[in-house]
């Protein structure tokens, strides 16, 4: 044990800090017992991950940690806060903690709160921070946020993620207008939206949407490369894709295939090099029949009129086995023979 302690103390504090940066806040705390040097490095750990329990028993502990970072002007790279206290007594403290993290140059901010919480997230104060790079929100109720101070520009933000967030269409557009240079956007089961329009995002590369009921999605993004779209079971997908010429991969999950996938000429402004489908056996079989039919037609047309189906290189079919592992079938022909009604299958197609 003494040899181990001596070895750990050989490392300079700057190296120890670097090591701790790759660990979670809890893992770093466990290593703080190795020596005073490791303890000091943990006390200035740049990544904070704190959780306020249901009864708010640890509010004072979290507050003391945040005061130490404020008083020592300790840089904060990442601040993850989960607040499950059922009362509102901790709301002023949350405001203070956010202020401290923003003042200390936070780059990645994640906030998790139950949907029943009445806390008003200072969203536009957060977006006004010049250092912010990633913003992840879970369960927040942004309909309570005021739009009076909504004119902000967060050109540093690269990831905006909204999961189980309640907000209006106007609020969504205001958020997107405030951070036009985001590279990744996530919108999972967000309430209060009848439509999700993603336009004028200059650098967007990746979009992931778990659609709520009766939500129409419109995407116009020339720079988009990866799209994941998941539709509510037993509901018609409402997906409009315009001007997406650089799409590399498209992942779709739903009981029904969008009309644009099976129209006469597969007419999009582009076609993805890789298409991943998860649907029922009946829907997949119908789609594959249509795809293969259009592929056969393309061989009889002129080179100028040939559709993308003639360029189809590979079709792979997967099914979940009893241990929830994906098992690949060797060909779409064999897969079609063993499909059973009601089962879910995964198809990947590459051009």
Phi and psi in degrees as GROMACS dihedral restraints (atoms count N, CA, C in turn):
[ dihedral_restraints ]
;  ai    aj    ak    al  type     phi  dphi    fc
    3     4     5     6     1   -63.6    20    10
    4     5     6     7     1   -36.2    20    10
    6     7     8     9     1   -63.5    20    10
    7     8     9    10     1   -41.7    20    10
    9    10    11    12     1   -63.7    20    10
   10    11    12    13     1   -42.0    20    10
   12    13    14    15     1   -64.0    20    10
   13    14    15    16     1   -43.0    20    10
   15    16    17    18     1   -62.6    20    10
   16    17    18    19     1   -38.8    20    10
   18    19    20    21     1   -65.2    20    10
   19    20    21    22     1   -42.0    20    10
   21    22    23    24     1   -66.4    20    10
   22    23    24    25     1   -33.4    20    10
   24    25    26    27     1   -75.4    20    10
   25    26    27    28     1   -16.4    20    10
   27    28    29    30     1   -66.0    20    10
   28    29    30    31     1   -32.6    20    10
   30    31    32    33     1   -68.7    20    10
   31    32    33    34     1   133.1    20    10
   33    34    35    36     1   -67.9    20    10
   34    35    36    37     1   155.5    20    10
   36    37    38    39     1   -61.5    20    10
   37    38    39    40     1   -33.3    20    10
   39    40    41    42     1   -64.1    20    10
   40    41    42    43     1   -34.9    20    10
   42    43    44    45     1   -70.9    20    10
   43    44    45    46     1   -40.8    20    10
   45    46    47    48     1   -61.1    20    10
   46    47    48    49     1   -43.2    20    10
   48    49    50    51     1   -59.0    20    10
   49    50    51    52     1   -41.1    20    10
   51    52    53    54     1   -64.2    20    10
   52    53    54    55     1   -40.5    20    10
   54    55    56    57     1   -62.7    20    10
   55    56    57    58     1   -45.4    20    10
   57    58    59    60     1   -65.8    20    10
   58    59    60    61     1   -26.4    20    10
   60    61    62    63     1   -62.7    20    10
   61    62    63    64     1   -26.0    20    10
   63    64    65    66     1   -89.0    20    10
   64    65    66    67     1    -0.1    20    10
   66    67    68    69     1  -111.3    20    10
   67    68    69    70     1   159.3    20    10
   69    70    71    72     1   -71.7    20    10
   70    71    72    73     1   166.2    20    10
   72    73    74    75     1   -60.2    20    10
   73    74    75    76     1   -39.2    20    10
   75    76    77    78     1   -69.0    20    10
   76    77    78    79     1   -43.3    20    10
   78    79    80    81     1   -63.8    20    10
   79    80    81    82     1   -39.7    20    10
   81    82    83    84     1   -64.4    20    10
   82    83    84    85     1   -37.5    20    10
   84    85    86    87     1   -62.6    20    10
   85    86    87    88     1   -37.3    20    10
   87    88    89    90     1   -65.6    20    10
   88    89    90    91     1   -32.6    20    10
   90    91    92    93     1   -80.5    20    10
   91    92    93    94     1   -10.6    20    10
   93    94    95    96     1   -66.8    20    10
   94    95    96    97     1   -14.7    20    10
   96    97    98    99     1   -81.0    20    10
   97    98    99   100     1    -7.8    20    10
   99   100   101   102     1   -66.0    20    10
  100   101   102   103     1   -41.5    20    10
  102   103   104   105     1  -168.1    20    10
  103   104   105   106     1   172.9    20    10
  105   106   107   108     1   -64.0    20    10
  106   107   108   109     1   -33.0    20    10
  108   109   110   111     1   -65.8    20    10
  109   110   111   112     1   -43.3    20    10
  111   112   113   114     1   -68.0    20    10
  112   113   114   115     1   -36.7    20    10
  114   115   116   117     1   -62.9    20    10
  115   116   117   118     1   -45.2    20    10
  117   118   119   120     1   -64.2    20    10
  118   119   120   121     1   -37.5    20    10
  120   121   122   123     1   -65.7    20    10
  121   122   123   124     1   -38.4    20    10
  123   124   125   126     1   -68.8    20    10
  124   125   126   127     1   -36.2    20    10
  126   127   128   129     1   -64.4    20    10
  127   128   129   130     1   -16.9    20    10
  129   130   131   132     1  -117.9    20    10
  130   131   132   133     1    26.7    20    10
  132   133   134   135     1   -59.8    20    10
  133   134   135   136     1   129.5    20    10
  135   136   137   138     1   -76.6    20    10
  136   137   138   139     1   -12.4    20    10
  138   139   140   141     1  -111.1    20    10
  139   140   141   142     1   114.0    20    10
  141   142   143   144     1  -106.5    20    10
  142   143   144   145     1   129.9    20    10
  144   145   146   147     1  -131.3    20    10
  145   146   147   148     1   101.9    20    10
  147   148   149   150     1  -123.3    20    10
  148   149   150   151     1   146.6    20    10
  150   151   152   153     1  -130.1    20    10
  151   152   153   154     1   126.3    20    10
  153   154   155   156     1   -93.4    20    10
  154   155   156   157     1   121.5    20    10
  156   157   158   159     1   -73.1    20    10
  157   158   159   160     1   176.1    20    10
  159   160   161   162     1   -59.8    20    10
  160   161   162   163     1   -34.6    20    10
  162   163   164   165     1   -98.8    20    10
  163   164   165   166     1     3.4    20    10
  165   166   167   168     1    66.5    20    10
  166   167   168   169     1    27.6    20    10
  168   169   170   171     1   -69.0    20    10
  169   170   171   172     1   -23.6    20    10
  171   172   173   174     1  -107.4    20    10
  172   173   174   175     1    20.6    20    10
  174   175   176   177     1   -58.9    20    10
  175   176   177   178     1   -42.9    20    10
  177   178   179   180     1   -65.5    20    10
  178   179   180   181     1   -38.1    20    10
  180   181   182   183     1   -63.1    20    10
  181   182   183   184     1   -49.1    20    10
  183   184   185   186     1   -62.7    20    10
  184   185   186   187     1   -40.7    20    10
  186   187   188   189     1   -63.4    20    10
  187   188   189   190     1   -38.7    20    10
  189   190   191   192     1   -66.0    20    10
  190   191   192   193     1   -38.0    20    10
  192   193   194   195     1   -62.2    20    10
  193   194   195   196     1   -46.9    20    10
  195   196   197   198     1   -66.0    20    10
  196   197   198   199     1   -36.3    20    10
  198   199   200   201     1   -62.1    20    10
  199   200   201   202     1   -39.8    20    10
  201   202   203   204     1   -62.9    20    10
  202   203   204   205     1   -40.3    20    10
  204   205   206   207     1   -69.0    20    10
  205   206   207   208     1   -35.2    20    10
  207   208   209   210     1   -68.6    20    10
  208   209   210   211     1   -49.5    20    10
  210   211   212   213     1   -66.7    20    10
  211   212   213   214     1   -35.6    20    10
  213   214   215   216     1   -88.2    20    10
  214   215   216   217     1     0.2    20    10
  216   217   218   219     1    47.2    20    10
  217   218   219   220     1    49.0    20    10
  219   220   221   222     1   -83.1    20    10
  220   221   222   223     1   124.4    20    10
  222   223   224   225     1   -59.1    20    10
  223   224   225   226     1   139.7    20    10
  225   226   227   228     1  -117.7    20    10
  226   227   228   229     1   115.0    20    10
  228   229   230   231     1   -82.5    20    10
  229   230   231   232     1   -47.3    20    10
  231   232   233   234     1  -134.7    20    10
  232   233   234   235     1   131.9    20    10
  234   235   236   237     1  -128.8    20    10
  235   236   237   238     1   111.9    20    10
  237   238   239   240     1  -110.8    20    10
  238   239   240   241     1   120.0    20    10
  240   241   242   243     1  -124.7    20    10
  241   242   243   244     1   121.9    20    10
  243   244   245   246     1  -113.5    20    10
  244   245   246   247     1   122.1    20    10
  246   247   248   249     1  -119.7    20    10
  247   248   249   250     1   109.2    20    10
  249   250   251   252     1  -113.6    20    10
  250   251   252   253     1     9.9    20    10
  252   253   254   255     1   -64.6    20    10
  253   254   255   256     1   127.6    20    10
  255   256   257   258     1   -76.3    20    10
  256   257   258   259     1   -13.4    20    10
  258   259   260   261     1   -99.4    20    10
  259   260   261   262     1   175.3    20    10
  261   262   263   264     1  -102.1    20    10
  262   263   264   265     1     6.8    20    10
  264   265   266   267     1   -64.3    20    10
  265   266   267   268     1   -25.7    20    10
  267   268   269   270     1   -90.5    20    10
  268   269   270   271     1    -1.8    20    10
  270   271   272   273     1   -59.5    20    10
  271   272   273   274     1   -45.0    20    10
  273   274   275   276     1   -60.2    20    10
  274   275   276   277     1   -34.1    20    10
  276   277   278   279     1   -68.1    20    10
  277   278   279   280     1   -40.3    20    10
  279   280   281   282     1   -59.4    20    10
  280   281   282   283     1   -45.0    20    10
  282   283   284   285     1   -57.1    20    10
  283   284   285   286     1   -43.1    20    10
  285   286   287   288     1   -65.9    20    10
  286   287   288   289     1   -41.9    20    10
  288   289   290   291     1   -63.6    20    10
  289   290   291   292     1   -41.0    20    10
  291   292   293   294     1   -62.3    20    10
  292   293   294   295     1   -42.3    20    10
  294   295   296   297     1   -59.8    20    10
  295   296   297   298     1   -41.9    20    10
  297   298   299   300     1   -63.8    20    10
  298   299   300   301     1   -45.8    20    10
  300   301   302   303     1   -64.0    20    10
  301   302   303   304     1   -38.9    20    10
  303   304   305   306     1   -69.0    20    10
  304   305   306   307     1   -41.1    20    10
  306   307   308   309     1   -66.2    20    10
  307   308   309   310     1   -29.4    20    10
  309   310   311   312     1   -91.9    20    10
  310   311   312   313     1    16.2    20    10
  312   313   314   315     1    78.1    20    10
  313   314   315   316     1    34.3    20    10
  315   316   317   318     1   -58.0    20    10
  316   317   318   319     1   139.8    20    10
  318   319   320   321     1  -106.8    20    10
  319   320   321   322     1   -39.7    20    10
  321   322   323   324     1  -119.0    20    10
  322   323   324   325     1   123.6    20    10
  324   325   326   327     1  -126.8    20    10
  325   326   327   328     1   127.5    20    10
  327   328   329   330     1  -130.3    20    10
  328   329   330   331     1   133.2    20    10
  330   331   332   333     1  -133.8    20    10
  331   332   333   334     1   125.2    20    10
  333   334   335   336     1  -122.6    20    10
  334   335   336   337     1   123.4    20    10
  336   337   338   339     1  -143.6    20    10
  337   338   339   340     1   144.9    20    10
  339   340   341   342     1   -61.6    20    10
  340   341   342   343     1   148.7    20    10
  342   343   344   345     1   -65.0    20    10
  343   344   345   346     1   -22.7    20    10
  345   346   347   348     1   -79.6    20    10
  346   347   348   349     1    -7.8    20    10
  348   349   350   351     1   -64.9    20    10
  349   350   351   352     1   142.5    20    10
  351   352   353   354     1   -97.9    20    10
  352   353   354   355     1    10.6    20    10
  354   355   356   357     1   -67.4    20    10
  355   356   357   358     1   136.5    20    10
  357   358   359   360     1   -99.6    20    10
  358   359   360   361     1   107.7    20    10
  360   361   362   363     1   -70.5    20    10
  361   362   363   364     1   128.0    20    10
  363   364   365   366     1   -75.9    20    10
  364   365   366   367     1    67.5    20    10
  366   367   368   369     1   -60.9    20    10
  367   368   369   370     1   -40.2    20    10
  369   370   371   372     1   -80.4    20    10
  370   371   372   373     1   -25.1    20    10
  372   373   374   375     1   -65.8    20    10
  373   374   375   376     1   -39.5    20    10
  375   376   377   378     1   -65.1    20    10
  376   377   378   379     1   -45.5    20    10
  378   379   380   381     1   -68.9    20    10
  379   380   381   382     1   -19.7    20    10
  381   382   383   384     1   -76.3    20    10
  382   383   384   385     1    -6.6    20    10
  384   385   386   387     1   -75.4    20    10
  385   386   387   388     1   126.0    20    10
  387   388   389   390     1   -74.2    20    10
  388   389   390   391     1   -21.0    20    10
  390   391   392   393     1   -88.8    20    10
  391   392   393   394     1   -11.6    20    10
  393   394   395   396     1   -66.1    20    10
  394   395   396   397     1   130.7    20    10
  396   397   398   399     1  -115.0    20    10
  397   398   399   400     1   -37.1    20    10
  399   400   401   402     1  -135.1    20    10
  400   401   402   403     1   137.0    20    10
  402   403   404   405     1  -132.2    20    10
  403   404   405   406     1   117.5    20    10
  405   406   407   408     1  -120.8    20    10
  406   407   408   409     1   123.4    20    10
  408   409   410   411     1  -124.2    20    10
  409   410   411   412     1   136.6    20    10
  411   412   413   414     1  -133.3    20    10
  412   413   414   415     1   117.6    20    10
  414   415   416   417     1    82.1    20    10
  415   416   417   418     1     2.3    20    10
  417   418   419   420     1   -70.8    20    10
  418   419   420   421     1   154.9    20    10
  420   421   422   423     1  -114.1    20    10
  421   422   423   424     1    89.8    20    10
  423   424   425   426     1   -82.8    20    10
  424   425   426   427     1    -5.1    20    10
  426   427   428   429     1   -67.0    20    10
  427   428   429   430     1   -20.3    20    10
  429   430   431   432     1   -83.5    20    10
  430   431   432   433     1   -11.8    20    10
  432   433   434   435     1   -75.1    20    10
  433   434   435   436     1   143.2    20    10
  435   436   437   438     1   -83.3    20    10
  436   437   438   439     1   136.8    20    10
  438   439   440   441     1   -92.3    20    10
  439   440   441   442     1     3.8    20    10
  441   442   443   444     1   -66.1    20    10
  442   443   444   445     1   -29.5    20    10
  444   445   446   447     1  -110.7    20    10
  445   446   447   448     1    39.4    20    10
  447   448   449   450     1   -86.7    20    10
  448   449   450   451     1    -2.0    20    10
  450   451   452   453     1   -86.8    20    10
  451   452   453   454     1    90.1    20    10
  453   454   455   456     1  -135.8    20    10
  454   455   456   457     1   157.5    20    10
  456   457   458   459     1  -128.0    20    10
  457   458   459   460     1   109.7    20    10
  459   460   461   462     1  -106.8    20    10
  460   461   462   463     1    74.3    20    10
  462   463   464   465     1   -73.4    20    10
  463   464   465   466     1    -9.5    20    10
  465   466   467   468     1   -84.3    20    10
  466   467   468   469     1   -18.3    20    10
  468   469   470   471     1   -69.8    20    10
  469   470   471   472     1   132.7    20    10
  471   472   473   474     1  -116.9    20    10
  472   473   474   475     1   -24.0    20    10
  474   475   476   477     1  -129.7    20    10
  475   476   477   478     1   127.2    20    10
  477   478   479   480     1  -124.9    20    10
  478   479   480   481     1   118.8    20    10
  480   481   482   483     1  -126.2    20    10
  481   482   483   484     1   123.9    20    10
  483   484   485   486     1  -122.3    20    10
  484   485   486   487     1   117.7    20    10
  486   487   488   489     1  -127.7    20    10
  487   488   489   490     1   124.7    20    10
  489   490   491   492     1    53.6    20    10
  490   491   492   493     1    37.6    20    10
  492   493   494   495     1   -96.3    20    10
  493   494   495   496     1   136.7    20    10
  495   496   497   498     1   -97.8    20    10
  496   497   498   499     1   122.5    20    10
  498   499   500   501     1  -158.3    20    10
  499   500   501   502     1   162.6    20    10
  501   502   503   504     1   -90.9    20    10
  502   503   504   505     1   165.4    20    10
  504   505   506   507     1   -62.9    20    10
  505   506   507   508     1   -36.0    20    10
  507   508   509   510     1   -64.8    20    10
  508   509   510   511     1   -40.9    20    10
  510   511   512   513     1   -64.6    20    10
  511   512   513   514     1   -42.0    20    10
  513   514   515   516     1   -60.2    20    10
  514   515   516   517     1   -46.9    20    10
  516   517   518   519     1   -65.1    20    10
  517   518   519   520     1   -34.4    20    10
  519   520   521   522     1   -65.7    20    10
  520   521   522   523     1   -42.1    20    10
  522   523   524   525     1   -61.2    20    10
  523   524   525   526     1   -46.1    20    10
  525   526   527   528     1   -66.6    20    10
  526   527   528   529     1   -37.9    20    10
  528   529   530   531     1   -67.2    20    10
  529   530   531   532     1   -27.5    20    10
  531   532   533   534     1   -77.5    20    10
  532   533   534   535     1   -20.4    20    10
  534   535   536   537     1  -135.3    20    10
  535   536   537   538     1    69.2    20    10
  537   538   539   540     1   -71.5    20    10
  538   539   540   541     1    -9.9    20    10
  540   541   542   543     1  -103.9    20    10
  541   542   543   544     1    17.8    20    10
  543   544   545   546     1   -64.0    20    10
  544   545   546   547     1   146.6    20    10
  546   547   548   549     1   -99.5    20    10
  547   548   549   550     1   -33.5    20    10
  549   550   551   552     1  -127.5    20    10
  550   551   552   553     1   138.3    20    10
  552   553   554   555     1  -134.6    20    10
  553   554   555   556     1   131.6    20    10
  555   556   557   558     1  -124.5    20    10
  556   557   558   559     1   132.1    20    10
  558   559   560   561     1  -138.3    20    10
  559   560   561   562     1   101.8    20    10
  561   562   563   564     1  -115.1    20    10
  562   563   564   565     1   115.1    20    10
  564   565   566   567     1    49.2    20    10
  565   566   567   568     1    52.5    20    10
  567   568   569   570     1   -89.6    20    10
  568   569   570   571     1   129.4    20    10
  570   571   572   573     1   -86.8    20    10
  571   572   573   574     1   158.2    20    10
  573   574   575   576     1    90.2    20    10
  574   575   576   577     1     3.6    20    10
  576   577   578   579     1  -115.5    20    10
  577   578   579   580     1   125.9    20    10
  579   580   581   582     1   -91.9    20    10
  580   581   582   583     1   -23.5    20    10
  582   583   584   585     1  -144.8    20    10
  583   584   585   586     1   149.1    20    10
  585   586   587   588     1  -123.2    20    10
  586   587   588   589     1   110.8    20    10
  588   589   590   591     1  -111.3    20    10
  589   590   591   592     1   121.4    20    10
  591   592   593   594     1  -116.3    20    10
  592   593   594   595     1    96.3    20    10
  594   595   596   597     1  -136.0    20    10
  595   596   597   598     1   160.6    20    10
  597   598   599   600     1    61.3    20    10
  598   599   600   601     1    26.9    20    10
  600   601   602   603     1   -95.4    20    10
  601   602   603   604     1   105.7    20    10
  603   604   605   606     1   -70.6    20    10
  604   605   606   607     1   -30.5    20    10
  606   607   608   609     1  -119.4    20    10
  607   608   609   610     1    11.4    20    10
  609   610   611   612     1   -63.6    20    10
  610   611   612   613     1   131.1    20    10
  612   613   614   615     1  -116.4    20    10
  613   614   615   616     1   -32.0    20    10
  615   616   617   618     1  -136.7    20    10
  616   617   618   619     1   133.2    20    10
  618   619   620   621     1  -132.1    20    10
  619   620   621   622     1   133.3    20    10
  621   622   623   624     1  -129.5    20    10
  622   623   624   625     1   124.3    20    10
  624   625   626   627     1  -132.4    20    10
  625   626   627   628     1   121.8    20    10
  627   628   629   630     1  -100.6    20    10
  628   629   630   631     1   104.6    20    10
  630   631   632   633     1   -75.9    20    10
  631   632   633   634     1   137.8    20    10
  633   634   635   636     1   -80.6    20    10
  634   635   636   637     1   179.9    20    10
  636   637   638   639     1   -69.6    20    10
  637   638   639   640     1   136.2    20    10
  639   640   641   642     1    57.9    20    10
  640   641   642   643     1    33.9    20    10
  642   643   644   645     1  -101.6    20    10
  643   644   645   646     1   125.2    20    10
  645   646   647   648     1   -93.1    20    10
  646   647   648   649     1   134.0    20    10
  648   649   650   651     1  -115.0    20    10
  649   650   651   652     1   127.5    20    10
  651   652   653   654     1  -122.1    20    10
  652   653   654   655     1   126.5    20    10
  654   655   656   657     1  -125.5    20    10
  655   656   657   658     1   123.1    20    10
  657   658   659   660     1  -130.6    20    10
  658   659   660   661     1    98.5    20    10
  660   661   662   663     1  -149.0    20    10
  661   662   663   664     1    95.5    20    10
  663   664   665   666     1   -61.3    20    10
  664   665   666   667     1   -25.1    20    10
  666   667   668   669     1   -92.2    20    10
  667   668   669   670     1    -3.6    20    10
  669   670   671   672     1   -64.6    20    10
  670   671   672   673     1   134.0    20    10
  672   673   674   675     1  -117.0    20    10
  673   674   675   676     1   -31.7    20    10
  675   676   677   678     1  -134.5    20    10
  676   677   678   679     1   129.1    20    10
  678   679   680   681     1  -131.4    20    10
  679   680   681   682     1   127.7    20    10
  681   682   683   684     1  -116.6    20    10
  682   683   684   685     1   124.5    20    10
  684   685   686   687     1  -132.8    20    10
  685   686   687   688     1   122.9    20    10
  687   688   689   690     1  -123.8    20    10
  688   689   690   691     1   120.8    20    10
  690   691   692   693     1   -98.4    20    10
  691   692   693   694     1   152.5    20    10
  693   694   695   696     1   -65.4    20    10
  694   695   696   697     1   138.0    20    10
  696   697   698   699     1   -54.9    20    10
  697   698   699   700     1   141.1    20    10
  699   700   701   702     1    64.4    20    10
  700   701   702   703     1    23.7    20    10
  702   703   704   705     1  -125.8    20    10
  703   704   705   706     1   142.2    20    10
  705   706   707   708     1   -67.0    20    10
  706   707   708   709     1   130.1    20    10
  708   709   710   711     1   -70.1    20    10
  709   710   711   712     1   141.1    20    10
  711   712   713   714     1  -123.4    20    10
  712   713   714   715     1    84.4    20    10
  714   715   716   717     1  -126.5    20    10
  715   716   717   718     1   118.5    20    10
  717   718   719   720     1  -112.3    20    10
  718   719   720   721     1   121.1    20    10
  720   721   722   723     1  -116.9    20    10
  721   722   723   724     1   121.6    20    10
  723   724   725   726     1  -128.9    20    10
  724   725   726   727     1   135.1    20    10
  726   727   728   729     1    54.4    20    10
  727   728   729   730     1    62.0    20    10
  729   730   731   732     1  -126.6    20    10
  730   731   732   733     1    63.5    20    10
  732   733   734   735     1   -71.8    20    10
  733   734   735   736     1   -14.7    20    10
  735   736   737   738     1  -105.9    20    10
  736   737   738   739     1    17.4    20    10
  738   739   740   741     1   -65.5    20    10
  739   740   741   742     1   125.6    20    10
  741   742   743   744     1   -98.7    20    10
  742   743   744   745     1   -44.5    20    10
  744   745   746   747     1  -137.6    20    10
  745   746   747   748     1   143.7    20    10
  747   748   749   750     1  -132.4    20    10
  748   749   750   751     1   122.0    20    10
  750   751   752   753     1  -111.6    20    10
  751   752   753   754     1   124.3    20    10
  753   754   755   756     1  -127.2    20    10
  754   755   756   757     1   136.1    20    10
  756   757   758   759     1  -131.9    20    10
  757   758   759   760     1   125.8    20    10
  759   760   761   762     1   173.7    20    10
  760   761   762   763     1   161.4    20    10
  762   763   764   765     1   -76.8    20    10
  763   764   765   766     1   -22.6    20    10
  765   766   767   768     1  -124.6    20    10
  766   767   768   769     1   141.3    20    10
  768   769   770   771     1   -84.8    20    10
  769   770   771   772     1   133.6    20    10
  771   772   773   774     1   -57.4    20    10
  772   773   774   775     1   146.3    20    10
  774   775   776   777     1   -56.5    20    10
  775   776   777   778     1   -36.9    20    10
  777   778   779   780     1   -64.7    20    10
  778   779   780   781     1   -17.7    20    10
  780   781   782   783     1   -76.7    20    10
  781   782   783   784     1   -23.4    20    10
  783   784   785   786     1  -128.2    20    10
  784   785   786   787     1    21.3    20    10
  786   787   788   789     1   -73.9    20    10
  787   788   789   790     1   177.1    20    10
  789   790   791   792     1   -56.7    20    10
  790   791   792   793     1   -38.1    20    10
  792   793   794   795     1  -121.5    20    10
  793   794   795   796     1    16.4    20    10
  795   796   797   798     1    53.3    20    10
  796   797   798   799     1    46.7    20    10
  798   799   800   801     1   -79.9    20    10
  799   800   801   802     1    98.7    20    10
  801   802   803   804     1  -118.2    20    10
  802   803   804   805     1   173.5    20    10
  804   805   806   807     1   -77.1    20    10
  805   806   807   808     1    -2.0    20    10
  807   808   809   810     1  -161.0    20    10
  808   809   810   811     1  -178.7    20    10
  810   811   812   813     1  -143.5    20    10
  811   812   813   814     1   140.3    20    10
  813   814   815   816     1   -74.1    20    10
  814   815   816   817     1   149.6    20    10
  816   817   818   819     1   -72.5    20    10
  817   818   819   820     1   -23.4    20    10
  819   820   821   822     1  -138.2    20    10
  820   821   822   823     1   123.7    20    10
  822   823   824   825     1  -119.4    20    10
  823   824   825   826     1   122.6    20    10
  825   826   827   828     1  -114.3    20    10
  826   827   828   829     1   123.5    20    10
  828   829   830   831     1  -120.4    20    10
  829   830   831   832     1   137.4    20    10
  831   832   833   834     1  -127.3    20    10
  832   833   834   835     1   118.4    20    10
  834   835   836   837     1  -159.2    20    10
  835   836   837   838     1  -173.1    20    10
  837   838   839   840     1   -74.2    20    10
  838   839   840   841     1   160.1    20    10
  840   841   842   843     1   -61.2    20    10
  841   842   843   844     1   -39.5    20    10
  843   844   845   846     1   -64.7    20    10
  844   845   846   847     1   -44.5    20    10
  846   847   848   849     1   -67.5    20    10
  847   848   849   850     1   -42.7    20    10
  849   850   851   852     1   -63.7    20    10
  850   851   852   853     1   -43.8    20    10
  852   853   854   855     1   -61.1    20    10
  853   854   855   856     1   -42.2    20    10
  855   856   857   858     1   -63.5    20    10
  856   857   858   859     1   -42.0    20    10
  858   859   860   861     1   -64.3    20    10
  859   860   861   862     1   -44.3    20    10
  861   862   863   864     1   -65.4    20    10
  862   863   864   865     1   -38.6    20    10
  864   865   866   867     1   -59.2    20    10
  865   866   867   868     1   -44.7    20    10
  867   868   869   870     1   -65.7    20    10
  868   869   870   871     1   -40.9    20    10
  870   871   872   873     1   -64.9    20    10
  871   872   873   874     1   -45.4    20    10
  873   874   875   876     1   -67.3    20    10
  874   875   876   877     1   -34.8    20    10
  876   877   878   879     1   -63.8    20    10
  877   878   879   880     1   -46.5    20    10
  879   880   881   882     1   -66.1    20    10
  880   881   882   883     1   -31.0    20    10
  882   883   884   885     1   -67.0    20    10
  883   884   885   886     1   -41.9    20    10
  885   886   887   888     1   -65.7    20    10
  886   887   888   889     1   -36.6    20    10
  888   889   890   891     1   -64.8    20    10
  889   890   891   892     1   -35.0    20    10
  891   892   893   894     1   -65.0    20    10
  892   893   894   895     1   -26.3    20    10
  894   895   896   897     1   -70.1    20    10
  895   896   897   898     1   -20.5    20    10
  897   898   899   900     1   -97.3    20    10
  898   899   900   901     1     1.6    20    10
  900   901   902   903     1   -98.7    20    10
  901   902   903   904     1   170.5    20    10
  903   904   905   906     1   -71.8    20    10
  904   905   906   907     1   163.0    20    10
  906   907   908   909     1   -60.0    20    10
  907   908   909   910     1   -34.9    20    10
  909   910   911   912     1   -68.1    20    10
  910   911   912   913     1   -28.5    20    10
  912   913   914   915     1  -103.6    20    10
  913   914   915   916     1     1.7    20    10
  915   916   917   918     1   -64.2    20    10
  916   917   918   919     1   137.2    20    10
  918   919   920   921     1   -85.5    20    10
  919   920   921   922     1   174.4    20    10
  921   922   923   924     1   -68.1    20    10
  922   923   924   925     1   -16.5    20    10
  924   925   926   927     1   -64.4    20    10
  925   926   927   928     1   -27.9    20    10
  927   928   929   930     1   -70.1    20    10
  928   929   930   931     1   -16.9    20    10
  930   931   932   933     1   -95.5    20    10
  931   932   933   934     1     3.0    20    10
  933   934   935   936     1   -62.0    20    10
  934   935   936   937     1   120.3    20    10
  936   937   938   939     1   -96.2    20    10
  937   938   939   940     1   -39.9    20    10
  939   940   941   942     1  -153.8    20    10
  940   941   942   943     1   141.0    20    10
  942   943   944   945     1  -125.9    20    10
  943   944   945   946     1   126.1    20    10
  945   946   947   948     1  -120.5    20    10
  946   947   948   949     1   140.7    20    10
  948   949   950   951     1  -124.2    20    10
  949   950   951   952     1   133.8    20    10
  951   952   953   954     1  -127.7    20    10
  952   953   954   955     1   153.6    20    10
  954   955   956   957     1  -141.3    20    10
  955   956   957   958     1   144.2    20    10
  957   958   959   960     1   -76.0    20    10
  958   959   960   961     1   128.7    20    10
  960   961   962   963     1   -87.1    20    10
  961   962   963   964     1  -172.2    20    10
  963   964   965   966     1   -64.6    20    10
  964   965   966   967     1   -22.1    20    10
  966   967   968   969     1  -100.1    20    10
  967   968   969   970     1    16.5    20    10
  969   970   971   972     1    64.1    20    10
  970   971   972   973     1    32.0    20    10
  972   973   974   975     1  -105.3    20    10
  973   974   975   976     1   144.0    20    10
  975   976   977   978     1   -76.3    20    10
  976   977   978   979     1   126.2    20    10
  978   979   980   981     1  -113.1    20    10
  979   980   981   982     1   127.3    20    10
  981   982   983   984     1   -88.1    20    10
  982   983   984   985     1   133.4    20    10
  984   985   986   987     1   -87.1    20    10
  985   986   987   988     1   153.6    20    10
  987   988   989   990     1   -81.0    20    10
  988   989   990   991     1   -22.8    20    10
  990   991   992   993     1  -156.8    20    10
  991   992   993   994     1   156.6    20    10
  993   994   995   996     1   -67.1    20    10
  994   995   996   997     1   -26.2    20    10
  996   997   998   999     1   -66.8    20    10
  997   998   999  1000     1   -46.4    20    10
  999  1000  1001  1002     1   -65.7    20    10
 1000  1001  1002  1003     1   -39.5    20    10
 1002  1003  1004  1005     1   -62.7    20    10
 1003  1004  1005  1006     1   -39.5    20    10
 1005  1006  1007  1008     1   -62.5    20    10
 1006  1007  1008  1009     1   -35.6    20    10
 1008  1009  1010  1011     1   -68.8    20    10
 1009  1010  1011  1012     1   -30.8    20    10
 1011  1012  1013  1014     1  -105.1    20    10
 1012  1013  1014  1015     1     3.0    20    10
 1014  1015  1016  1017     1   -61.3    20    10
 1015  1016  1017  1018     1   139.9    20    10
 1017  1018  1019  1020     1  -123.1    20    10
 1018  1019  1020  1021     1   141.8    20    10
 1020  1021  1022  1023     1   -58.1    20    10
 1021  1022  1023  1024     1   133.7    20    10
 1023  1024  1025  1026     1    93.4    20    10
 1024  1025  1026  1027     1   -15.0    20    10
 1026  1027  1028  1029     1   -78.8    20    10
 1027  1028  1029  1030     1   154.6    20    10
 1029  1030  1031  1032     1  -101.1    20    10
 1030  1031  1032  1033     1   135.7    20    10
 1032  1033  1034  1035     1  -129.9    20    10
 1033  1034  1035  1036     1   156.0    20    10
 1035  1036  1037  1038     1  -116.6    20    10
 1036  1037  1038  1039     1   125.5    20    10
 1038  1039  1040  1041     1  -116.0    20    10
 1039  1040  1041  1042     1   134.4    20    10
 1041  1042  1043  1044     1  -120.8    20    10
 1042  1043  1044  1045     1   132.1    20    10
 1044  1045  1046  1047     1  -122.2    20    10
 1045  1046  1047  1048     1   135.3    20    10
 1047  1048  1049  1050     1  -125.9    20    10
 1048  1049  1050  1051     1   136.0    20    10
